[in-house]
Amino acid sequence: MNALALYVHWPFCVSKCPYCDFNSHVRESVDQDRWRAALLADLAHEAALLPDRRLSSIFFGGGTPSLMDPATVEAVIAAATTHWPAADDVEITLEANPNSAEAARFADLARAGVNRISLGLQSFDDASLAFLGRAHSADEGQRALAAAQSAVDRVSFDLIYALPGDTEHSWAASLDRALSLGTDHLSLYELTIEPGTRFASMVARHDFEPLDSEMAARLFEHTQARTATAGLPAYEISNHARPGAESRHNLTYWRYGDYAGVGPGAHGRRTGMRTVRHKKPENFLAAVARNGHGLVEEDILPAVDAAKEALVMGLRLAEGIDLAALEARFDRAIVDQAAVGRLIGHGLLHRDGAHLATTEAGRLLLDSILAEIAA
């Protein structure tokens, strides 16, 4: 029975972080009963189109899913595992913020069925947290991490580096602290200035200058080396784990497997079809009431586009791609062999039979590599 991952989007946040370009919204109040019913209806519609699957993972993303009523989380998990039989080791992740009020829910969320928490610590430094617009303090973050580790066996947390003023010394100290905290998975993201965010406007006004690219590259290289030495090597550009502790849900994306996406703005990949839900919460609710689902787009992906997506996603992974298997799957060449040969010669790619992956040096230049080798 083919494996399937489920993504559930909860779009609400207490406040909008200035670096965030995700589909997140601030509302004075949220009708949990109404949202529970809408998510369950949207899920039922998607399940009817994806029969005979085995559920490998559920991921509650956002937004801030730790603002969900645990009863809503429990209802979604119960419905999902009724629509599809679940794998014995089904991974159920919920993204959470470290605010004290949300951390108090971790035990209830675990009882609802969550078995993995992804915690948005972002920094151990109060000044950096203030710059990032985070609503928690460094001390709250530590308490939330302890609460998460008490609630579930599998905990990951995020940090953002390459902030203005970051140095190799300051980031090394943060990284060593992160590695000392007993989690088997870390998501370590370089700060990027995304179009349409408040940070983009601030940079345009010269309110601050992003860290220069040379220093950012040095911090990335240090991150790769230090995590590997500590036994949490990068299995994807920004994600590090002990062997066996990788996010199985995210591996579905990067290995180009099928996943159902429900909730406002959620994307999905359903048997060669791209699905997208309405982004604005009110529009999503209206669509569910009108149609029984929140879909706004449902398009068959041309093989050439799907092949390019599979290449882009797969080369983010340290394991790389099985080129022969992908070309057979999409019935076409997906790389320019001459370009691949040149980049192997430059030490940016390595090839073992049909298997192709980036080297450590290549990961720094992934976007340029993809632009050059895509057929």
C-alpha positions in Angstrom: 0.0 0.0 0.0 1.5 3.3 -1.1 2.6 5.6 1.7 1.0 9.0 2.2 1.9 12.1 4.3 -0.7 14.6 5.5 0.0 18.3 6.0 -2.5 20.3 8.1 -2.2 24.1 8.1 -3.2 26.2 11.0 -2.9 29.8 9.8 -3.2 31.8 13.0 -0.4 33.5 15.0 -0.3 35.9 18.0 1.8 38.3 15.9 3.5 38.3 12.5 7.3 38.0 12.6 9.1 40.5 10.4 11.1 37.8 8.5 8.1 35.5 7.9 6.6 35.0 4.4 4.4 32.0 5.4 0.6 32.0 5.2 0.0 33.3 8.7 -2.6 35.7 10.0 -3.4 37.5 13.3 -7.0 37.5 14.5 -8.5 38.7 17.7 -10.4 35.5 18.2 -10.7 32.1 16.5 -13.8 29.9 16.6 -12.2 26.5 17.4 -15.4 24.6 16.8 -15.9 26.1 13.3 -12.3 25.5 12.4 -12.4 21.9 13.6 -15.5 21.2 11.4 -13.9 23.0 8.4 -10.6 21.1 8.7 -12.4 17.8 9.0 -14.5 18.5 5.9 -11.5 19.5 3.9 -9.7 16.3 5.1 -12.6 14.1 4.2 -12.7 15.5 0.6 -9.0 14.8 0.1 -9.2 11.3 1.6 -11.9 10.4 -0.8 -9.5 11.2 -3.7 -6.6 9.2 -2.2 -7.9 5.7 -1.4 -5.8 2.7 -0.5 -3.0 4.6 1.1 -1.1 4.0 4.3 -0.5 7.1 6.5 3.2 7.6 7.2 3.1 11.0 8.9 1.0 14.0 9.9 2.5 17.4 10.2 0.6 20.4 11.8 2.3 23.5 10.4 1.5 27.2 10.4 1.0 29.8 11.5 1.2 28.5 15.1 -0.4 25.1 15.5 0.3 25.1 19.2 -2.5 27.7 19.4 -4.9 24.9 18.3 -7.3 23.4 20.9 -5.9 20.0 21.7 -9.4 18.7 21.0 -9.1 19.9 17.4 -5.7 18.2 17.0 -7.1 15.0 18.4 -10.1 15.1 16.1 -8.0 15.6 13.0 -5.6 12.8 14.0 -8.6 10.5 14.7 -10.2 11.4 11.3 -7.0 10.9 9.4 -6.3 7.5 10.9 -9.8 6.5 10.1 -9.6 7.6 6.5 -6.3 5.8 6.0 -4.6 3.0 8.0 -1.6 4.4 9.9 1.9 3.0 9.9 2.8 1.4 13.2 5.4 4.1 13.6 3.4 7.0 12.2 5.1 10.3 12.9 2.8 13.1 14.1 4.6 16.4 14.3 3.3 19.8 15.6 5.1 23.1 15.2 5.1 25.1 18.4 6.1 28.4 19.8 7.9 28.6 23.1 5.4 31.1 24.8 4.5 29.9 28.3 0.8 29.6 27.5 1.5 27.4 24.5 4.1 25.3 26.3 1.5 24.5 29.0 -0.5 22.6 26.3 2.3 20.3 25.3 1.2 17.4 27.6 -2.4 17.8 26.3 -1.2 17.8 22.7 0.8 14.6 23.4 -2.3 13.0 24.8 -4.1 14.0 21.7 -1.7 11.9 19.6 1.2 14.2 18.8 4.5 12.3 19.2 7.0 14.9 17.8 7.3 18.6 18.6 9.1 21.1 16.4 9.9 24.1 18.5 10.6 27.6 17.1 13.3 28.7 19.6 15.1 30.8 16.9 17.7 32.2 19.3 19.1 31.8 22.8 19.7 35.6 23.0 17.0 38.1 24.1 18.3 40.9 21.9 18.2 38.6 18.8 14.7 37.4 19.7 13.6 41.0 19.9 15.1 41.8 16.5 13.3 38.7 15.1 10.0 39.9 16.5 9.6 36.8 18.7 7.1 37.0 21.5 9.1 34.8 23.9 12.2 35.3 26.0 15.3 33.1 26.0 14.4 31.8 29.4 10.8 31.0 28.2 12.4 29.1 25.3 14.5 26.9 27.7 11.5 26.1 29.8 9.4 25.3 26.7 12.1 23.0 25.4 12.1 21.1 28.8 8.3 20.9 28.6 8.4 19.5 25.1 11.1 16.9 26.0 8.9 15.9 29.0 5.8 15.5 26.8 7.2 13.6 23.8 10.1 11.5 22.9 11.1 13.3 19.7 11.8 17.0 19.8 13.4 19.3 17.2 14.0 23.0 17.5 14.8 25.8 15.0 17.5 28.4 15.2 18.1 31.3 12.8 21.7 32.4 12.1 23.5 35.0 10.0 21.7 37.9 11.7 23.3 41.3 11.4 26.4 41.4 13.6 26.7 37.6 13.9 30.3 36.3 14.0 31.9 32.9 13.8 32.5 33.1 17.5 29.0 34.1 18.5 27.4 31.5 16.2 29.8 28.8 17.4 28.7 29.4 21.0 25.0 29.2 20.1 25.6 26.1 18.1 27.5 24.4 20.9 24.7 25.2 23.2 22.1 23.8 20.8 24.1 20.6 20.5 24.2 20.2 24.3 20.5 20.2 24.8 19.8 16.6 24.1 17.6 16.7 20.9 18.3 14.4 18.0 17.2 16.9 15.3 18.0 20.6 14.6 16.7 22.9 11.9 19.3 25.6 11.4 18.3 28.4 9.0 20.3 31.2 7.5 18.3 34.5 7.8 17.0 35.4 4.3 15.2 38.6 3.5 12.1 37.5 1.7 10.1 39.8 -0.6 7.0 41.2 0.9 8.1 40.9 4.5 8.7 43.7 7.0 12.4 42.9 7.0 12.4 43.5 3.2 10.9 47.0 3.7 13.4 47.7 6.5 16.4 46.7 4.4 15.1 48.9 1.5 15.0 51.8 4.0 18.5 50.9 5.2 17.2 50.3 8.7 19.7 47.5 8.9 22.1 45.8 6.6 22.0 42.0 6.1 25.1 40.0 7.1 27.6 39.9 4.2 27.4 36.8 2.0 31.1 35.8 2.7 30.5 35.7 6.5 27.2 33.9 6.0 29.0 31.2 3.9 31.6 30.8 6.7 28.8 30.3 9.3 27.1 27.7 7.0 30.4 25.8 6.6 31.0 25.9 10.4 27.5 24.6 10.9 28.0 21.6 8.6 31.3 20.7 10.2 30.3 21.1 13.8 27.0 19.2 13.5 28.7 16.4 11.7 31.3 16.1 14.4 28.6 16.0 17.0 26.8 13.2 15.3 23.9 15.3 13.8 25.1 15.7 10.2 23.1 17.6 7.7 20.7 15.3 5.9 19.2 18.3 4.1 20.6 21.8 3.5 19.2 23.2 6.8 18.2 20.1 8.7 20.5 18.0 10.9 19.7 14.7 12.7 21.2 11.6 14.3 20.7 8.7 11.9 17.1 7.5 12.2 15.9 10.8 13.7 15.3 12.6 10.4 11.8 14.1 9.8 10.0 11.4 7.9 7.3 13.9 6.9 9.8 16.3 5.3 11.6 13.4 3.6 8.4 12.7 1.8 8.6 16.2 0.3 12.2 16.0 -0.6 11.9 12.5 -2.1 9.0 13.7 -4.1 6.4 11.4 -2.6 2.6 12.1 -2.4 1.2 14.2 0.4 -2.3 15.6 1.1 -2.5 19.2 2.1 -5.5 20.6 4.0 -6.2 23.9 5.7 -5.7 27.5 4.4 -3.0 27.9 1.8 -1.9 24.2 2.1 -0.2 22.7 -0.9 -0.5 19.0 -1.8 0.9 16.5 -4.4 -1.8 14.0 -5.3 -0.9 11.3 -7.9 0.7 13.8 -10.4 -1.6 16.6 -9.5 -0.7 19.9 -7.6 -3.3 21.1 -5.2 -3.6 24.4 -3.4 -6.2 25.6 -0.8 -7.5 29.2 -0.4 -4.9 31.2 1.6 -7.1 33.7 3.4 -8.8 32.0 6.4 -12.2 33.6 5.7 -12.0 32.6 2.0 -11.1 29.1 3.0 -14.1 28.8 5.4 -16.4 30.1 2.7 -15.1 27.6 0.2 -15.6 24.7 2.6 -19.1 25.9 3.3 -19.9 26.3 -0.4 -18.0 23.3 -1.9 -17.2 20.9 1.0 -13.5 21.6 0.5 -11.0 24.5 0.5 -9.4 23.9 -3.0 -8.6 26.9 -5.1 -6.2 25.2 -7.6 -6.1 21.6 -8.8 -3.7 21.2 -11.8 -2.1 18.2 -13.5 1.7 18.8 -13.4 3.3 18.4 -16.8 6.0 15.7 -16.6 8.7 18.3 -17.5 7.7 20.4 -14.5 7.4 17.5 -12.1 10.8 16.2 -13.1 12.3 19.6 -12.5 10.6 19.8 -9.0 11.9 16.3 -8.2 15.4 17.3 -9.1 15.3 20.6 -7.1 13.9 18.8 -4.0 16.1 15.7 -4.2 19.4 17.6 -4.5 18.6 19.4 -1.2 19.3 16.1 0.4 22.7 14.8 1.3 21.7 11.4 -0.1 21.0 13.1 -3.5 18.9 11.4 -6.2 18.7 8.2 -8.1 18.9 9.7 -11.5 18.0 6.6 -13.4 14.9 6.0 -11.3 13.7 9.6 -11.7 14.3 9.6 -15.5 12.3 6.3 -15.7 9.5 7.7 -13.5 9.1 10.8 -15.7 10.2 9.2 -19.0 12.6 11.9 -19.9 16.2 13.2 -19.3 16.2 15.5 -16.3 19.8 16.8 -16.3 22.2 18.1 -18.9 24.9 15.4 -18.7 27.6 17.8 -20.0 26.9 20.3 -17.3 26.9 17.5 -14.7 30.3 16.4 -15.9 31.7 19.9 -15.6 30.4 20.4 -12.1 31.8 17.0 -11.0 35.1 18.2 -12.4 34.8 21.4 -10.3 34.1 19.3 -7.1 30.5 20.5 -6.7 28.7 17.3 -7.6 29.6 13.6 -7.2 28.2 10.6 -9.0 28.2 7.0 -8.1 26.6 5.0 -11.0 23.1 6.4 -11.4 23.3 8.2 -8.0 23.9 12.0 -8.1 24.5 14.3 -5.1 26.0 17.6 -4.2 29.3 17.8 -2.4 29.8 19.9 0.7 31.1 22.7 -1.4 28.2 22.3 -3.8 25.6 22.8 -1.2 26.6 26.4 -0.8 25.9 26.9 -4.5 22.8 24.7 -4.9 20.6 27.3 -6.7 23.4 28.0 -9.3 24.0 24.2 -9.8 20.3 23.6 -10.4 20.1 26.4 -12.9 23.0 24.9 -14.8 22.2 21.2 -14.8 18.4 21.2 -15.3 17.6 19.7 -18.7 
